[in-house]
Amino acid sequence: MAGTLVWKWLDDDGKEHTFRIPNSFYVPSGKMRLLSPQHISQVLRKRGLGQFIETTEGELCTLQGGDRCQYRKTIAVDPKTNVFTFDLAPGYDNFYAYCAQCAEANQEDDLFEEDLEAPTAMEAAMVSDDEHDNDEITTPTSHREGESEPSEDDPEPPMRQTPMTFDLDMDKNENSVPVQIEDDEEDTQKQNHAAEFLKYHHKFNHCSPAKIQAMAKKGELPKYLATCDVPVCSACQFGKATRRPWRTKNKKNGRKAKTATRPGQVVSVDMMEAGIPGLIPQTSGFLTKERYRVATVYVDQYSNFSYVHFQKSTSVEDTLVGKEAFERLAATYGIQVQHYHADNGTFAAKGWIDACHRKKQSISFAGVNAHHQNGRAEARIKHIQDMARTSLIHATKRWPEAINAHLWPFAVRMANLSINATPWLADLKKRSPEEMFSGSKVDNNPKHWHHFGCPVFVLDKNMQQGRRPAGGKWMPRTQEE
């Protein structure tokens, strides 16, 4: 079919640009969309919207646009297809459509008094967001014991009379709990235990429900949250879904890796490339045009404590800065790193190896294309990505004017803080990674945690100094940030 295409993409500085391209061909079944720089250039020139220039040099293609060609986008060639390929600008339209469909279902359910017990969201896979559950999905079935089996002659299947269930452990089917889907709009929530459970789930950055229950059993949260119905978070349903493996292979190598016996004995490290420029926090000075593009994740194998260092590039120099920062943090706990386990690439560079040797640290590497041999770091990266993605989805629905994908460094940092502060489910005592890494009791006050992206109200500067508020007594005394 032919028509007008509306494309949005980000330039090298992270600024979003929208292009309306008429007389374009569109193939819905195609997985890729072809971009013709010549066609775009002709359209922009006819409309007087500036220039559009394409230059190719080696394996890089540069697109320049604007009145003075001040906007630039650099595209690398895909080694698999030998075609210059890039992603469109990120967005949350699919999640908004998902929430709208759930809202329509809620309105329909409110019309029938007998259907109030039914789930108020479309059927979706139940996802565990803890890395020790192997990221498996349990999909609820529509037919349960005690219900009539639908026949082919029935125009519509019988309506479910009992709530769906899912296993919180993902291992023991006999310990299933009913699914209670709560409206996660804060101003319309019901005042019950499930709604309070969902509130703490949001506060701790969409952590695993099992961690909320473990914290309740330890007394850090209200005790009744350990036994109340577990609600389903719509943002987690949309942001953490993954494909469940349908078959497994037997392990050819039965040897087990050596287990670390103390903090700092073995630290796994790996890099995460975001693909989207991330904002750098600033409190003073001129706004910088530099952006974070890489995050290096360090994971202590004994305590599961992790540290995330943001970088502007994958260079050895930037990576060594992160290594020094992690070791300074470990030193505050009295920990000295003895061994690093990493993938190849930057960590196999001479600068990194020499830095380890100067501090008498040993280092080992995973095999070529054997990322599973660095599984602790890989799993932590996936866990942080899932939590950060879900937090951005949850926050942008409530404050779309302020929240966007360029805030991923802040979401990643909060996700890592949540993992370190909440119980590690693999530990028998359900201690947090920070407690195991420091070797001491760490109090976790829920009042110090807030939803990611929530607005902050700061007292007027004059009132902070004991003076009258700016503008007089009838003016607002706080400002939103």
C-alpha positions, -999 to +999 in steps of 0.1 A: +000+000+000+011+036-005+005+067+017+022+090+041+047+076+067+054+094+100+088+084+114+105+095+145+141+090+153+168+103+175+199+122+164+234+117+179+226+142+207+194+123+216+169+149+202+138+135+186+129+145+151+096+137+132+094+132+095+063+131+074+071+113+041+043+112+015+041+089-015+058+061+004+053+023+002+043+004+033+044-034+037+027-044+070+042-079+069+078-067+064+100-067+095+121-038+082+113-004+067+134+010+038+145+046+040+153+066+009+175+096+017+169+110-018+131+109-014+132+126+020+156+153+007+132+160-022+102+163+002+120+186+026+133+208-001+098+212-017+083+221+017+111+245+026+120+225+057+157+225+054+183+201+039+189+164+042+223+151+033+237+116+033+274+108+034+289+073+036+324+066+048+335+029+053+311+012+076+294+044+088+266+064+072+259+100+084+225+117+079+225+155+083+194+177+085+181+211+095+185+246+080+223+245+085+226+207+087+231+211+125+214+178+133+234+146+127+227+109+130+255+083+125+244+048+115+266+017+115+263-011+090+247-043+101+273-071+097+245-097+091+227-079+063+254-055+051+228-027+053+228+005+074+202-002+101+189+019+130+159+019+154+132+044+155+127+066+185+114+048+216+078+053+227+051+039+250+021+039+227+016+001+230+015+003+268-011+032+266-032+010+243-028-019+267-040+002+297-069+016+276-080-020+269-078-028+306-098+003+314-126-008+290-127-042+306-130-026+340-160-005+328-177-036+314-171-055+346-186-028+367-220-032+349-225-067+363-226-073+400-219-110+396-187-103+376-169-082+402-148-112+412-134-116+377-100-103+369-101-067+356-073-071+330-069-091+299-053-125+302-016-122+304+015-143+313+025-142+349+061-131+351+085-136+379+110-107+380+136-123+402+167-136+385+167-168+405+134-179+389+152-184+355+129-158+340+102-183+334+066-174+326+035-192+339+005-187+317-028-191+334-053-214+317-089-204+310-103-237+321-102-246+358-114-274+380-151-270+387-159-252+355-178-266+325-157-275+294-166-252+265-181-270+235-177-262+198-214-254+195-214-227+221-212-192+206-192-179+235-171-197+261-185-197+297-174-168+318-148-176+345-163-177+379-131-181+399-099-160+398-068-172+379-039-184+401-002-184+397+027-198+417+049-172+434+078-197+436+074-208+400+084-242+413+057-255+436+022-257+421+005-265+454+014-231+469-006-211+444-023-178+454-052-160+437-044-133+413-059-100+423-055-072+397-057-038+414-061-005+396-027+010+399-038+046+395-030+060+430-060+082+432-085+054+425-070+025+445-091+006+470-080+007+506-072-029+512-041-051+518-036-059+481-035-022+472-010-016+500+011-045+487+011-029+452+021+004+467+053-011+483+059-030+450+060+003+432+081+019+459+108-007+457+111-003+420+088-032+409+107-059+428+096-095+430+065-101+451+084-128+470+108-101+482+079-080+495+066-110+514+101-118+528+105-082+540+070-085+557+081-117+575+112-099+587+091-071+601+104-044+577+069-041+562+035-047+578+031-084+587-002-089+569+015-083+536+032-118+539-002-136+536-025-112+517-035-116+481-008-108+456-019-082+430-007-081+395+011-049+383+002-039+348+036-023+342+053-055+351+031-075+328+040-052+299+077-046+307+090-080+320+074-105+297+098-129+281+097-160+260+096-192+280+120-220+268+100-249+254+129-274+257+161-278+276+194-295+269+214-317+293+245-302+306+276-317+289+299-304+315+289-315+350+316-296+368+304-268+392+321-235+394+340-227+426+318-210+451+331-177+466+333-179+504+338-142+513+330-108+497+355-096+471+369-130+464+353-132+429+337-103+411+319-107+378+319-077+355+302-070+321+290-041+300+255-031+290+251-008+259+219+012+261+214+021+225+198+054+236+218+084+249+212+088+286+211+121+305+239+130+328+227+145+361+238+181+368+232+204+397+251+235+385+270+250+355+261+250+318+241+220+305+263+194+289+257+179+255+275+147+265+255+116+272+258+082+289+258+053+264+272+024+284+269+010+319+294-014+334+280-038+360+301-054+388+286-083+408+301-098+439+296-136+436+294-142+473+269-116+484+252-108+450+259-072+457+262-051+425+275-017+414+267+001+382+290+026+367+278+048+338+302+056+309+302+077+278+320+051+257+334+015+259+370+028+260+395+013+284+400+047+301+363+051+310+362+014+321+392+019+344+375+049+360+345+026+369+369+000+383+385+025+406+350+037+417+338+002+425+370-006+445+367+027+465+331+017+473+342-018+484+370-003+505+343+016+525+330-018+536+365-031+543+365-053+512+394-057+488+387-072+454+409-102+447+397-116+414+377-104+384+358-127+360+348-110+327+340-114+290+366-106+264+367-073+246+375-042+267+383-063+297+410-082+277+427-050+267+462-044+280+452-014+301+427-034+321+450-063+326+479-041+337+456-023+362+447-057+377+483-068+379+494-035+396+469-043+424+478-080+425+444-090+413+439-121+392+415-122+362+397-149+342+377-147+310+347-165+295+351-184+263+346-169+229+308-165+224+302-183+257+285-155+276+268-181+298+302-186+315+298-151+329+262-158+339+261-139+372+268-106+354+246-114+324+217-123+347+221-091+368+222-070+336+189-086+325+173-081+359+183-045+361+171-039+325+137-054+332+132-034+364+144-001+348+122-007+317+092-013+339+098+017+360+100+040+329+068+025+316+050+030+349+063+066+353+057+078+318+020+069+319+016+092+349+039+120+339+045+119+301+057+155+300+087+148+322+096+111+318+111+096+287+136+069+277+166+092+281+162+089+319+174+053+317+205+059+338+183+071+367+160+041+364+190+017+362+206+032+393+173+029+413+168-007+401+203-015+413+197+001+447+164-018+451+182-051+443+209-044+469+184-033+496+158-061+493+163-097+504+183-121+483+159-150+479+187-175+474+200-167+509+185-189+536+184-160+561+168-138+534+195-111+540+199-083+515+230-082+493+242-051+510+240-069+544+260-098+531+286-076+514+291-054+545+288-081+570+265-061+593+228-054+598+214-028+575+180-012+584+157-007+554+131+021+561+102+020+536+096+057+542+129+065+525+117+049+492+095+065+466+082+056+432+106+062+403+098+095+385+074+109+412+075+147+415+093+163+444+080+194+461+108+216+475+102+244+501+105+280+488+141+292+490+132+323+511+113+301+536+143+278+539+163+308+551+136+319+575+122+348+554+088+354+539+079+334+508+086+351+475+055+369+462+037+373+495+017+351+518-008+339+492+018+325+468+027+288+466+053+278+492+068+249+473+080+243+438+077+211+418+108+194+406 
